Amino acid sequence: MLTSLATTQIPAADISYALGKDAVHVWRIPVPADAAHASDISHLLTPQEQARGGRFKRLEDRLRFELGRAATRRLLARYLGLAPQQVGIDVDGSGKPRLSTSTAAEERRVHFNLSHSGGWILVAFARSFAVGIDVEVVRATSVSADLMAYVLSDNETRMLRDLPEERRHAAFFRCWTSKEAFVKGVGIGLSVALREIEVCIDPDQPARLVSAPPALRPADWRLRALDFTASYAATLAVAAPSAQISEIAVAGWPDIEAAARAG
């Protein structure tokens, strides 16, 4: 199925937090190289989130997790018209973050999803439909035979082998992020094998969901590959026939604070 997803890039100052019916906001947030900002965001993390962050052995992993949760809560507060401390984020049985029942009153429901890899965090927000997002660092050395067997269907494996060698890594990561965005959006975790889902793997073609188990309602979903540097692949999945996607790039945490407090 062909996508009907229009994408524009707009500054954070021009964002309407009302989130129209077809609107999707994708925030692109860089991860700092050190923990100097940690004291500025700790008040936006629950004790459980702080404890989870402290269990990461590598500094960069802790920063990605903590900044991702803090930015998501800070922006959700702006979309919902609440104080950050009023925004509860739960994790469902598949590991998908969602608004807690006490926060998600029907009149202020917001769907969201986040992903982080390398030096970037991506967070997607929509009011009228579910969203999923995934970003991955494109590293040739990280693509093992076991990983390919885990991600690719037999048909996708054949199509990958038919591509010129110099395009295969981009194709693989396009495939991987497309499938991850879709399953994250549906909220199924690992209950369905990625090999049971097929997507368009050609990096020169629009991202597209080709097939998936009927129970996942694949006809309801559209994919959009997001523009990024060559060393990253990123895909957005939306449960809507059309959407107006706004990509918002910020330089760092102070921009998140400024955007969330504006208006």
C-alpha positions in Angstrom: 0.0 0.0 0.0 1.2 3.5 -0.8 1.9 6.0 2.0 0.1 9.3 2.3 2.3 11.0 4.7 3.4 14.6 4.2 6.5 15.7 6.1 7.7 19.2 6.9 10.5 20.5 9.2 9.5 23.3 11.5 11.1 25.2 14.4 10.0 24.4 17.9 8.7 28.0 18.3 6.1 27.4 15.6 4.6 24.2 17.1 0.9 24.0 18.0 0.6 21.8 21.0 -3.1 21.3 20.2 -2.1 18.5 17.9 -4.7 18.5 15.1 -6.5 15.3 14.0 -3.9 14.3 11.3 -0.8 15.8 13.0 2.3 13.9 14.1 5.1 15.7 15.8 8.6 14.0 15.7 11.1 15.6 18.0 14.8 15.0 17.2 16.9 15.4 20.3 20.7 15.1 20.5 22.3 13.2 23.4 25.1 15.2 25.1 28.5 13.8 25.5 28.6 14.1 29.3 26.3 14.1 32.3 26.6 17.8 33.2 22.9 18.3 32.6 21.8 15.4 34.9 20.9 17.6 37.9 18.7 19.6 35.6 16.5 16.7 34.6 16.5 14.5 37.7 13.3 16.2 39.0 11.5 15.0 35.8 12.3 11.3 36.5 10.4 9.1 38.9 12.3 7.2 41.6 11.8 4.0 39.5 13.2 5.7 36.4 16.2 7.1 38.3 16.9 3.6 39.7 16.6 2.1 36.2 18.9 4.7 34.8 21.5 4.0 37.5 21.6 0.3 36.5 23.1 1.1 33.1 26.8 0.4 33.1 27.7 2.7 30.3 27.3 6.5 30.7 25.9 6.9 27.2 23.2 4.3 27.8 22.2 6.0 31.0 22.1 9.4 29.3 19.9 8.2 26.5 17.4 6.6 28.8 17.2 9.4 31.3 17.1 12.2 28.7 14.6 10.3 26.7 12.2 9.8 29.6 12.7 13.4 30.9 12.1 15.0 27.4 9.1 12.8 26.8 7.5 13.8 30.1 8.4 17.5 29.7 6.8 17.6 26.2 3.8 15.5 27.2 3.1 18.0 30.0 3.0 20.7 27.4 0.7 18.8 25.0 -1.6 17.8 27.9 -1.6 21.2 29.7 -0.3 19.7 32.9 2.7 20.1 35.2 5.4 17.5 34.4 5.0 16.0 37.9 1.4 15.2 37.0 2.3 13.1 33.9 2.5 9.4 34.7 4.2 7.1 32.3 3.5 3.4 32.6 5.0 0.5 30.6 2.6 -2.1 29.2 3.2 -5.8 29.0 5.0 -5.5 25.8 7.3 -2.8 27.1 5.6 0.1 25.3 5.5 3.3 27.3 2.0 4.9 27.6 0.2 7.4 29.7 -0.9 6.1 33.1 -4.6 5.6 33.6 -4.7 8.5 36.0 -3.2 10.8 33.4 -4.9 9.7 30.2 -8.4 11.2 30.6 -10.2 10.9 27.3 -10.2 14.6 26.7 -6.5 14.9 26.8 -5.3 11.6 25.4 -2.0 11.7 23.5 -0.3 8.7 21.8 3.5 8.7 21.9 6.5 6.6 21.3 10.3 7.0 21.6 13.5 5.5 20.4 17.2 6.2 20.9 20.4 5.1 19.4 23.9 6.5 19.2 23.7 10.3 19.7 20.0 10.7 19.1 16.6 10.4 20.7 13.4 10.5 18.6 10.0 11.0 20.2 6.7 11.0 18.2 3.4 12.4 19.4 -0.1 12.2 17.9 -3.6 12.7 19.4 -5.9 10.7 17.1 -4.0 7.5 16.4 -1.2 5.2 17.6 2.4 5.8 16.5 5.7 3.9 16.6 9.2 5.1 15.9 12.6 3.5 15.7 16.1 4.8 15.0 19.3 2.8 14.7 23.0 3.6 14.1 24.0 2.1 10.7 27.1 -0.1 11.5 28.2 -2.7 9.1 30.0 -4.6 11.9 26.7 -4.9 13.9 24.9 -6.9 11.2 25.5 -10.6 12.1 24.1 -13.6 10.4 22.0 -14.2 13.5 20.6 -10.7 13.4 19.7 -11.0 9.7 17.9 -14.3 10.4 16.0 -12.7 13.2 14.9 -9.6 11.2 14.5 -10.8 7.6 11.9 -13.0 6.0 13.1 -15.5 3.4 11.7 -13.2 0.7 13.5 -10.2 2.1 16.7 -12.2 2.4 16.5 -13.0 -1.3 15.8 -9.3 -2.2 18.7 -8.1 -0.1 21.1 -10.4 -1.9 19.9 -9.1 -5.2 20.8 -5.5 -4.3 24.3 -4.2 -5.1 26.6 -4.8 -2.2 27.1 -1.1 -1.4 23.3 -0.7 -0.8 22.7 -3.7 1.4 23.5 -2.2 4.8 21.2 0.7 4.1 18.5 -1.7 3.0 18.9 -3.9 6.0 18.6 -1.0 8.5 15.6 0.4 6.5 14.0 -3.0 6.9 14.9 -3.3 10.6 13.6 0.2 11.6 10.5 -0.2 9.6 9.6 -3.4 11.4 10.5 -2.1 14.8 8.5 1.1 14.4 5.5 -1.0 13.3 5.6 -3.5 16.2 6.2 -0.7 18.7 3.3 1.2 17.4 1.0 -1.9 17.6 2.4 -2.7 21.0 3.1 -6.4 20.5 6.7 -6.6 21.7 8.3 -9.9 20.9 5.0 -11.8 20.7 5.2 -11.8 16.9 8.5 -12.6 15.1 9.9 -9.9 12.9 10.3 -12.5 10.1 6.5 -12.8 9.9 6.3 -9.1 8.8 7.4 -7.9 5.4 8.3 -4.4 4.4 9.9 -2.7 1.4 13.6 -2.9 1.9 14.8 -0.9 -1.1 16.3 2.3 0.5 15.6 4.2 -2.8 11.8 3.5 -2.5 9.3 4.9 0.1 9.0 2.8 3.3 6.0 0.5 3.0 4.4 -2.3 5.0 4.0 -5.2 2.5 2.3 -7.8 4.8 1.9 -8.8 8.4 -0.3 -11.2 10.4 -4.0 -10.2 10.0 -4.4 -9.9 13.7 -2.0 -6.9 13.6 -4.4 -5.0 11.2 -1.6 -4.1 8.7 -4.0 -2.2 6.5 -4.4 0.4 9.2 -0.8 1.3 9.2 1.5 3.5 7.1 5.3 3.9 7.3 7.6 6.9 6.6 11.4 6.8 6.5 12.7 9.9 8.2 15.5 11.9 6.7 18.7 11.5 8.7 22.4 11.4 8.3 23.8 8.5 6.3 25.0 6.9 9.6 21.5 6.5 10.9 18.2 4.9 9.8 14.9 6.0 11.2 11.3 5.1 10.5 7.9 6.3 11.7 4.8 4.1 11.8 1.3 5.7 12.1 -2.1 4.0 12.4 -3.8 6.3 10.0 -4.3 6.5 6.2 -2.8 9.9 6.0 -0.9 12.2 8.4 0.9 15.6 8.5 4.3 14.9 10.0 6.2 17.8 11.5 9.9 17.1 12.4 11.3 19.3 15.1 15.0 19.4 15.6 16.5 21.0 18.8 20.1 21.7 19.7 19.9 20.3 23.2 18.1 20.2 26.5 17.7 24.0 26.9 15.7 24.0 23.7 13.3 21.4 25.1 12.8 23.5 28.2 12.3 26.7 26.2 9.8 25.0 23.9 7.8 23.3 26.6 7.5 26.5 28.6 6.5 28.7 25.7 3.0 29.8 25.2 
